[in-house]
Amino acid sequence: MSRVITVAITGMNALPESPGPGLAVARCLREQYGDRVRIIGLGYDALDPGLYLSEFCDASHLIAYPLHGSEVLLERLSLIHQADPIDVLIPCLDAELPLMVLLAPRLSAIGIRTFLPTAEQLTRRAKDQLPELCELAEVHCPELRALTHPNFFHTCHNEGWHYPMVVKGVFYDAKVVYNAEEATTAFYKVAAEWGLPVLAQRFVAGEEYNLTAVGDGAGKLLGEVMMKKRALTSKGKAWAGISTLDENLSAAAGRLVAALNWRGPLEVEVMRDAQGEYHLIEINPRFPAWIYLSQGVGRNLPALLLELALGHPVHEFPTSVAGTFFVRYALETIVPLSTFEHLMMAGTLDFNK
């Protein structure tokens, strides 16, 4: 890059049970470009740890929660852009993606580039739309049921459903349940946090594998990195994992991306059963929290996304490496109380001033 590029990244939270991807994305870009990139961390809460890590962020800003709507979010992003011009915005959270996609043309008009799917693509990969997509892409998918009331869990056996099954939210959260009482409790918990409908999904026994990559918007899968989970948080997120190579998984993900003409980052979550068949669990429309593994295997996907957003030619990646292990850890970051108070009151930090 001929000049310093400013990149704004959301999802700077780091909850142990369900960490956001933003900090890992920032880490990938910092290691790839060093001082040739200026990184702005965007967070929804002053307790998001990534907002205080000056080794990865040059500045940090608080933004409005998605529930406040697109106009409030656009106003806040425009104010940040006026004070600290943004070249590229990388959203990293599922719940904000519909608003970011909606705002993409208006952000482009003020000079903020993105590389995101269309609203139609986003809808077609939604959890409750997966069976139709999988049929088109010839990928196995466990049956789903969208629910607005938990009565189903008490009568499901009449329709051929049996326990265990999975109860999940439209955006986040999934819990394996083993009886109607557990399922009902999970239903109300998920509905309270993420709204309706709540999804019931047939349980697939096996091992979980994840694949992350970038879709070029013309049906091509770029830079895929695969991982098998080795240790999980209470939310089922990867605390440790190992990189893998599997042509069948790569081919299945390629068919899904081709069916969607997907544009932007994604994560494909599958279960591999005892017969070696892959069953699609969900497609997340952003990088996963374990995206730093892509740097570890020589395929820095956030850097690829940045190049695509800037309109640069796509370069060839080296062959991905199997057998690269990662494990997360918790680490305290020390900041003056005045720094925390400043972010709370002013909504902004600049570590270079």
C-alpha positions in Angstrom: 0.0 0.0 0.0 1.4 3.4 -1.0 -0.1 5.2 2.0 -1.3 4.4 5.5 -4.8 2.9 5.3 -7.2 3.5 8.2 -9.4 0.4 9.0 -12.3 0.5 11.5 -13.1 -2.9 13.1 -16.1 -3.8 15.2 -16.5 -6.7 17.7 -13.7 -5.7 20.1 -15.3 -7.5 23.0 -13.6 -10.6 24.5 -16.1 -12.5 26.6 -14.5 -15.8 27.7 -17.6 -17.8 26.7 -18.1 -16.1 23.3 -15.3 -13.7 22.3 -15.8 -11.3 19.4 -13.6 -11.6 16.3 -12.6 -7.9 16.1 -9.5 -8.2 18.2 -8.2 -11.2 16.2 -8.9 -9.3 12.9 -7.0 -6.3 14.2 -4.1 -8.6 15.3 -3.9 -10.1 11.8 -3.8 -6.7 10.1 -1.2 -5.4 12.5 1.1 -8.3 11.9 0.6 -8.1 8.1 1.0 -4.4 7.6 2.6 -2.9 10.8 2.5 0.9 10.8 1.2 0.9 7.2 -2.3 0.5 8.6 -4.0 2.6 11.2 -6.6 0.6 13.2 -9.7 2.0 14.8 -11.5 -0.2 17.3 -15.3 0.2 17.4 -17.1 -1.1 20.4 -20.6 -1.1 21.9 -19.4 -1.1 25.6 -16.6 0.7 27.4 -15.8 -2.7 29.0 -14.8 -4.2 25.6 -11.1 -5.0 26.3 -9.9 -4.6 22.7 -10.7 -0.9 22.9 -7.8 -0.4 25.3 -5.1 -2.5 23.5 -2.9 0.2 21.9 -0.6 -2.5 20.3 -3.5 -3.4 18.0 -5.6 -0.2 18.0 -4.4 3.3 17.3 -7.8 4.7 18.4 -11.1 3.5 19.8 -14.7 4.7 19.6 -18.0 3.7 21.1 -20.9 3.3 18.6 -24.6 2.8 19.0 -26.2 -0.6 19.5 -27.9 -2.0 16.4 -31.3 -1.8 18.2 -31.1 2.0 17.8 -31.4 1.6 14.0 -29.5 2.5 10.9 -29.8 6.3 11.1 -28.3 6.5 14.5 -25.5 4.1 13.5 -24.8 6.1 10.3 -24.7 9.4 12.3 -22.2 8.0 14.7 -20.0 6.5 12.0 -20.1 9.8 10.1 -19.0 11.7 13.1 -16.1 9.4 13.7 -15.2 9.5 10.0 -15.1 13.3 10.1 -12.7 13.3 13.0 -10.6 10.3 11.9 -11.2 9.5 8.2 -11.9 5.7 7.7 -10.8 4.0 4.5 -12.3 0.6 5.1 -14.9 -0.7 7.7 -14.8 -4.4 8.7 -17.9 -5.4 10.7 -17.4 -8.5 12.8 -20.7 -9.3 14.5 -23.8 -11.1 13.2 -26.4 -8.8 14.8 -24.9 -5.6 13.2 -24.5 -7.1 9.7 -28.1 -6.3 8.4 -27.6 -2.6 9.3 -24.1 -2.5 7.9 -25.3 -4.1 4.6 -28.1 -1.6 4.4 -25.8 1.4 5.0 -23.0 0.2 2.7 -24.0 2.4 -0.3 -24.3 5.5 2.0 -21.0 4.7 3.7 -19.3 4.4 0.3 -20.7 7.8 -0.7 -18.8 9.4 2.2 -15.6 7.5 1.5 -15.9 4.4 3.7 -15.4 1.2 1.8 -16.7 -2.2 2.8 -16.7 -5.7 1.3 -20.0 -7.2 2.3 -22.7 -9.5 1.0 -26.0 -8.2 -0.4 -29.1 -8.2 1.8 -30.4 -11.1 -0.3 -27.3 -13.1 0.3 -27.4 -12.4 4.0 -31.0 -13.6 4.1 -30.4 -16.8 2.1 -27.7 -17.9 4.5 -29.8 -17.3 7.6 -30.2 -20.3 9.9 -33.9 -20.8 9.1 -33.1 -20.7 5.3 -30.3 -23.3 5.4 -32.3 -26.4 4.2 -33.3 -24.7 0.9 -29.7 -23.5 0.4 -28.3 -26.9 1.1 -30.6 -28.6 -1.3 -29.4 -26.2 -4.0 -25.7 -26.7 -3.1 -26.1 -30.5 -2.5 -24.9 -30.3 1.1 -26.4 -32.3 3.9 -28.3 -30.2 6.5 -30.2 -31.4 9.7 -33.8 -30.5 9.7 -34.8 -27.1 11.3 -38.0 -25.9 12.8 -38.7 -22.2 13.5 -40.7 -21.8 16.7 -42.6 -19.0 18.4 -43.8 -21.1 21.3 -42.2 -24.0 23.2 -45.3 -26.3 23.0 -43.4 -28.2 20.2 -41.0 -29.6 22.6 -43.7 -31.5 24.4 -45.3 -33.0 21.3 -42.3 -33.3 18.9 -42.2 -37.1 19.1 -45.6 -37.1 17.3 -43.8 -35.5 14.3 -40.8 -37.9 14.4 -38.5 -35.6 16.4 -36.5 -37.1 19.3 -34.1 -35.9 21.9 -31.4 -34.8 22.0 -31.9 -31.8 19.8 -30.4 -28.3 19.5 -32.2 -25.1 20.5 -30.6 -22.0 19.0 -31.1 -18.3 18.4 -31.4 -16.5 15.1 -28.1 -14.7 15.7 -26.2 -16.5 18.5 -26.4 -19.2 21.1 -27.1 -22.9 20.8 -27.8 -25.5 23.4 -28.1 -29.3 23.2 -31.2 -30.3 25.2 -32.2 -33.8 26.3 -35.9 -33.4 27.3 -38.8 -31.1 27.0 -38.1 -29.3 30.2 -34.5 -28.4 29.2 -35.8 -27.4 25.8 -38.4 -25.1 27.2 -35.9 -23.4 29.5 -33.5 -23.0 26.6 -36.3 -21.6 24.4 -37.2 -18.8 26.9 -33.6 -18.0 27.5 -32.7 -17.7 23.8 -35.9 -15.8 23.1 -35.3 -13.3 25.9 -31.8 -12.5 24.5 -32.2 -12.8 20.8 -35.9 -12.6 20.1 -38.2 -14.9 18.0 -38.3 -17.2 16.3 -36.2 -19.7 18.2 -34.9 -22.6 16.1 -35.0 -26.3 16.9 -32.5 -28.4 14.9 -32.1 -32.1 14.8 -29.0 -33.3 16.6 -26.1 -34.7 14.6 -23.7 -36.8 16.5 -20.1 -36.4 15.4 -17.1 -34.1 15.4 -17.3 -30.3 14.7 -15.3 -28.7 12.0 -15.2 -25.1 11.0 -14.1 -23.4 7.7 -13.4 -19.7 7.2 -12.8 -18.0 3.9 -13.7 -15.0 1.8 -16.2 -15.1 -1.1 -15.3 -12.9 -4.0 -18.9 -12.0 -4.9 -18.7 -14.0 -8.2 -19.1 -17.5 -6.8 -15.4 -18.2 -5.9 -14.1 -19.3 -2.5 -10.8 -17.7 -1.5 -8.2 -18.7 1.0 -10.1 -21.3 2.9 -8.8 -22.3 6.4 -10.2 -25.3 8.2 -10.1 -26.2 11.9 -11.3 -29.0 14.2 -12.4 -27.9 17.7 -10.4 -29.5 20.5 -11.7 -27.6 23.5 -15.0 -25.6 23.9 -16.3 -22.8 26.1 -19.7 -23.1 27.8 -21.2 -21.5 24.7 -19.6 -24.2 22.4 -17.0 -21.7 21.0 -13.5 -22.9 20.2 -11.1 -22.5 23.1 -8.5 -24.7 21.3 -8.4 -26.1 17.8 -6.1 -27.6 15.2 -5.9 -26.8 11.5 -7.0 -29.5 9.1 -7.1 -30.1 5.3 -10.1 -31.8 3.8 -11.0 -31.6 0.1 -14.6 -32.7 0.8 -15.2 -29.9 3.2 -13.6 -27.4 0.9 -15.7 -28.6 -2.0 -18.9 -28.4 0.1 -18.1 -24.8 1.2 -17.2 -24.0 -2.4 -20.7 -25.1 -3.6 -22.4 -23.1 -0.8 -20.4 -19.9 -1.8 -21.2 -20.5 -5.5 -24.9 -21.0 -4.8 -24.9 -17.7 -2.9 -22.4 -15.7 -5.0 -21.2 -14.8 -1.5 -19.3 -11.6 -1.1 -17.2 -11.0 2.0 -16.0 -13.2 4.9 -17.8 -16.2 6.2 -17.5 -19.1 8.6 -19.0 -22.5 7.7 -19.8 -24.8 10.7 -20.3 -28.5 10.1 -20.6 -31.7 12.0 -18.9 -34.8 10.6 -20.8 -38.0 11.4 -19.5 -41.5 11.9 -19.7 -42.2 8.1 -17.6 -39.2 7.3 -20.4 -37.1 5.9 -20.5 -33.4 6.6 -23.8 -31.8 7.8 -24.1 -28.0 7.7 -25.0 -26.5 11.0 -24.8 -22.8 10.1 -23.0 -20.2 8.0 -21.8 -17.1 9.9 -21.5 -13.9 7.7 -18.2 -12.7 9.2 -14.9 -13.9 10.4 -14.8 -16.3 13.4 -13.1 -15.4 16.7 -10.4 -17.9 15.8 -9.5 -16.1 12.6 -5.9 -15.5 13.9 -5.3 -19.1 13.0 -5.4 -18.0 9.3 -2.2 -15.9 10.0 -0.7 -19.0 11.7 -1.1 -21.1 8.6 0.1 -18.5 6.2 -3.3 -17.4 4.9 -4.0 -14.0 6.5 -7.7 -13.7 5.6 -8.3 -10.2 7.1 -5.5 -8.9 5.0 -7.1 -10.5 1.9 -10.4 -8.9 2.8 -8.7 -5.5 3.1 -7.0 -5.8 -0.3 -10.4 -6.8 -1.9 -12.1 -3.8 -0.2 -9.4 -1.5 -1.7 -9.9 -3.0 -5.1 -6.4 -4.6 -5.2 -5.7 -7.7 -7.3 -6.1 -11.0 -5.4 -2.9 -12.8 -4.8 -2.4 -16.6 -4.6 -2.1 -18.1 -1.1 0.4 -20.8 -0.2 -1.1 -24.2 0.6 -2.7 -24.2 4.0 -0.9 -26.1 6.8 -2.5 -29.0 8.7 -1.6 -29.7 12.3 -1.2 -26.1 13.5 -2.6 -25.9 17.0 -4.0 -22.9 18.8 -5.3 -22.4 22.4 -6.8 -19.2 23.9 -5.8 -17.6 27.1 -7.2 -14.8 29.4 -5.0 -11.8 30.1 -5.5 -8.7 32.1 -4.8 -5.3 30.4 -4.0 -2.4 32.8 -5.3 1.1 32.0 -5.6 4.2 34.1 -9.1 4.7 35.5 -9.1 8.1 33.8 -8.7 6.3 30.4 -11.8 4.2 31.1 -13.7 7.3 32.3 -12.7 9.2 29.2 -14.0 6.5 26.9 -17.2 6.3 28.9 -17.8 10.1 28.8 -16.4 11.1 25.4 -16.9 7.8 23.6 -13.4 8.0 22.0 -9.7 7.3 22.7 -6.7 8.2 20.6 -3.5 6.4 21.7 -1.3 8.6 19.5 -2.3 11.8 21.2 
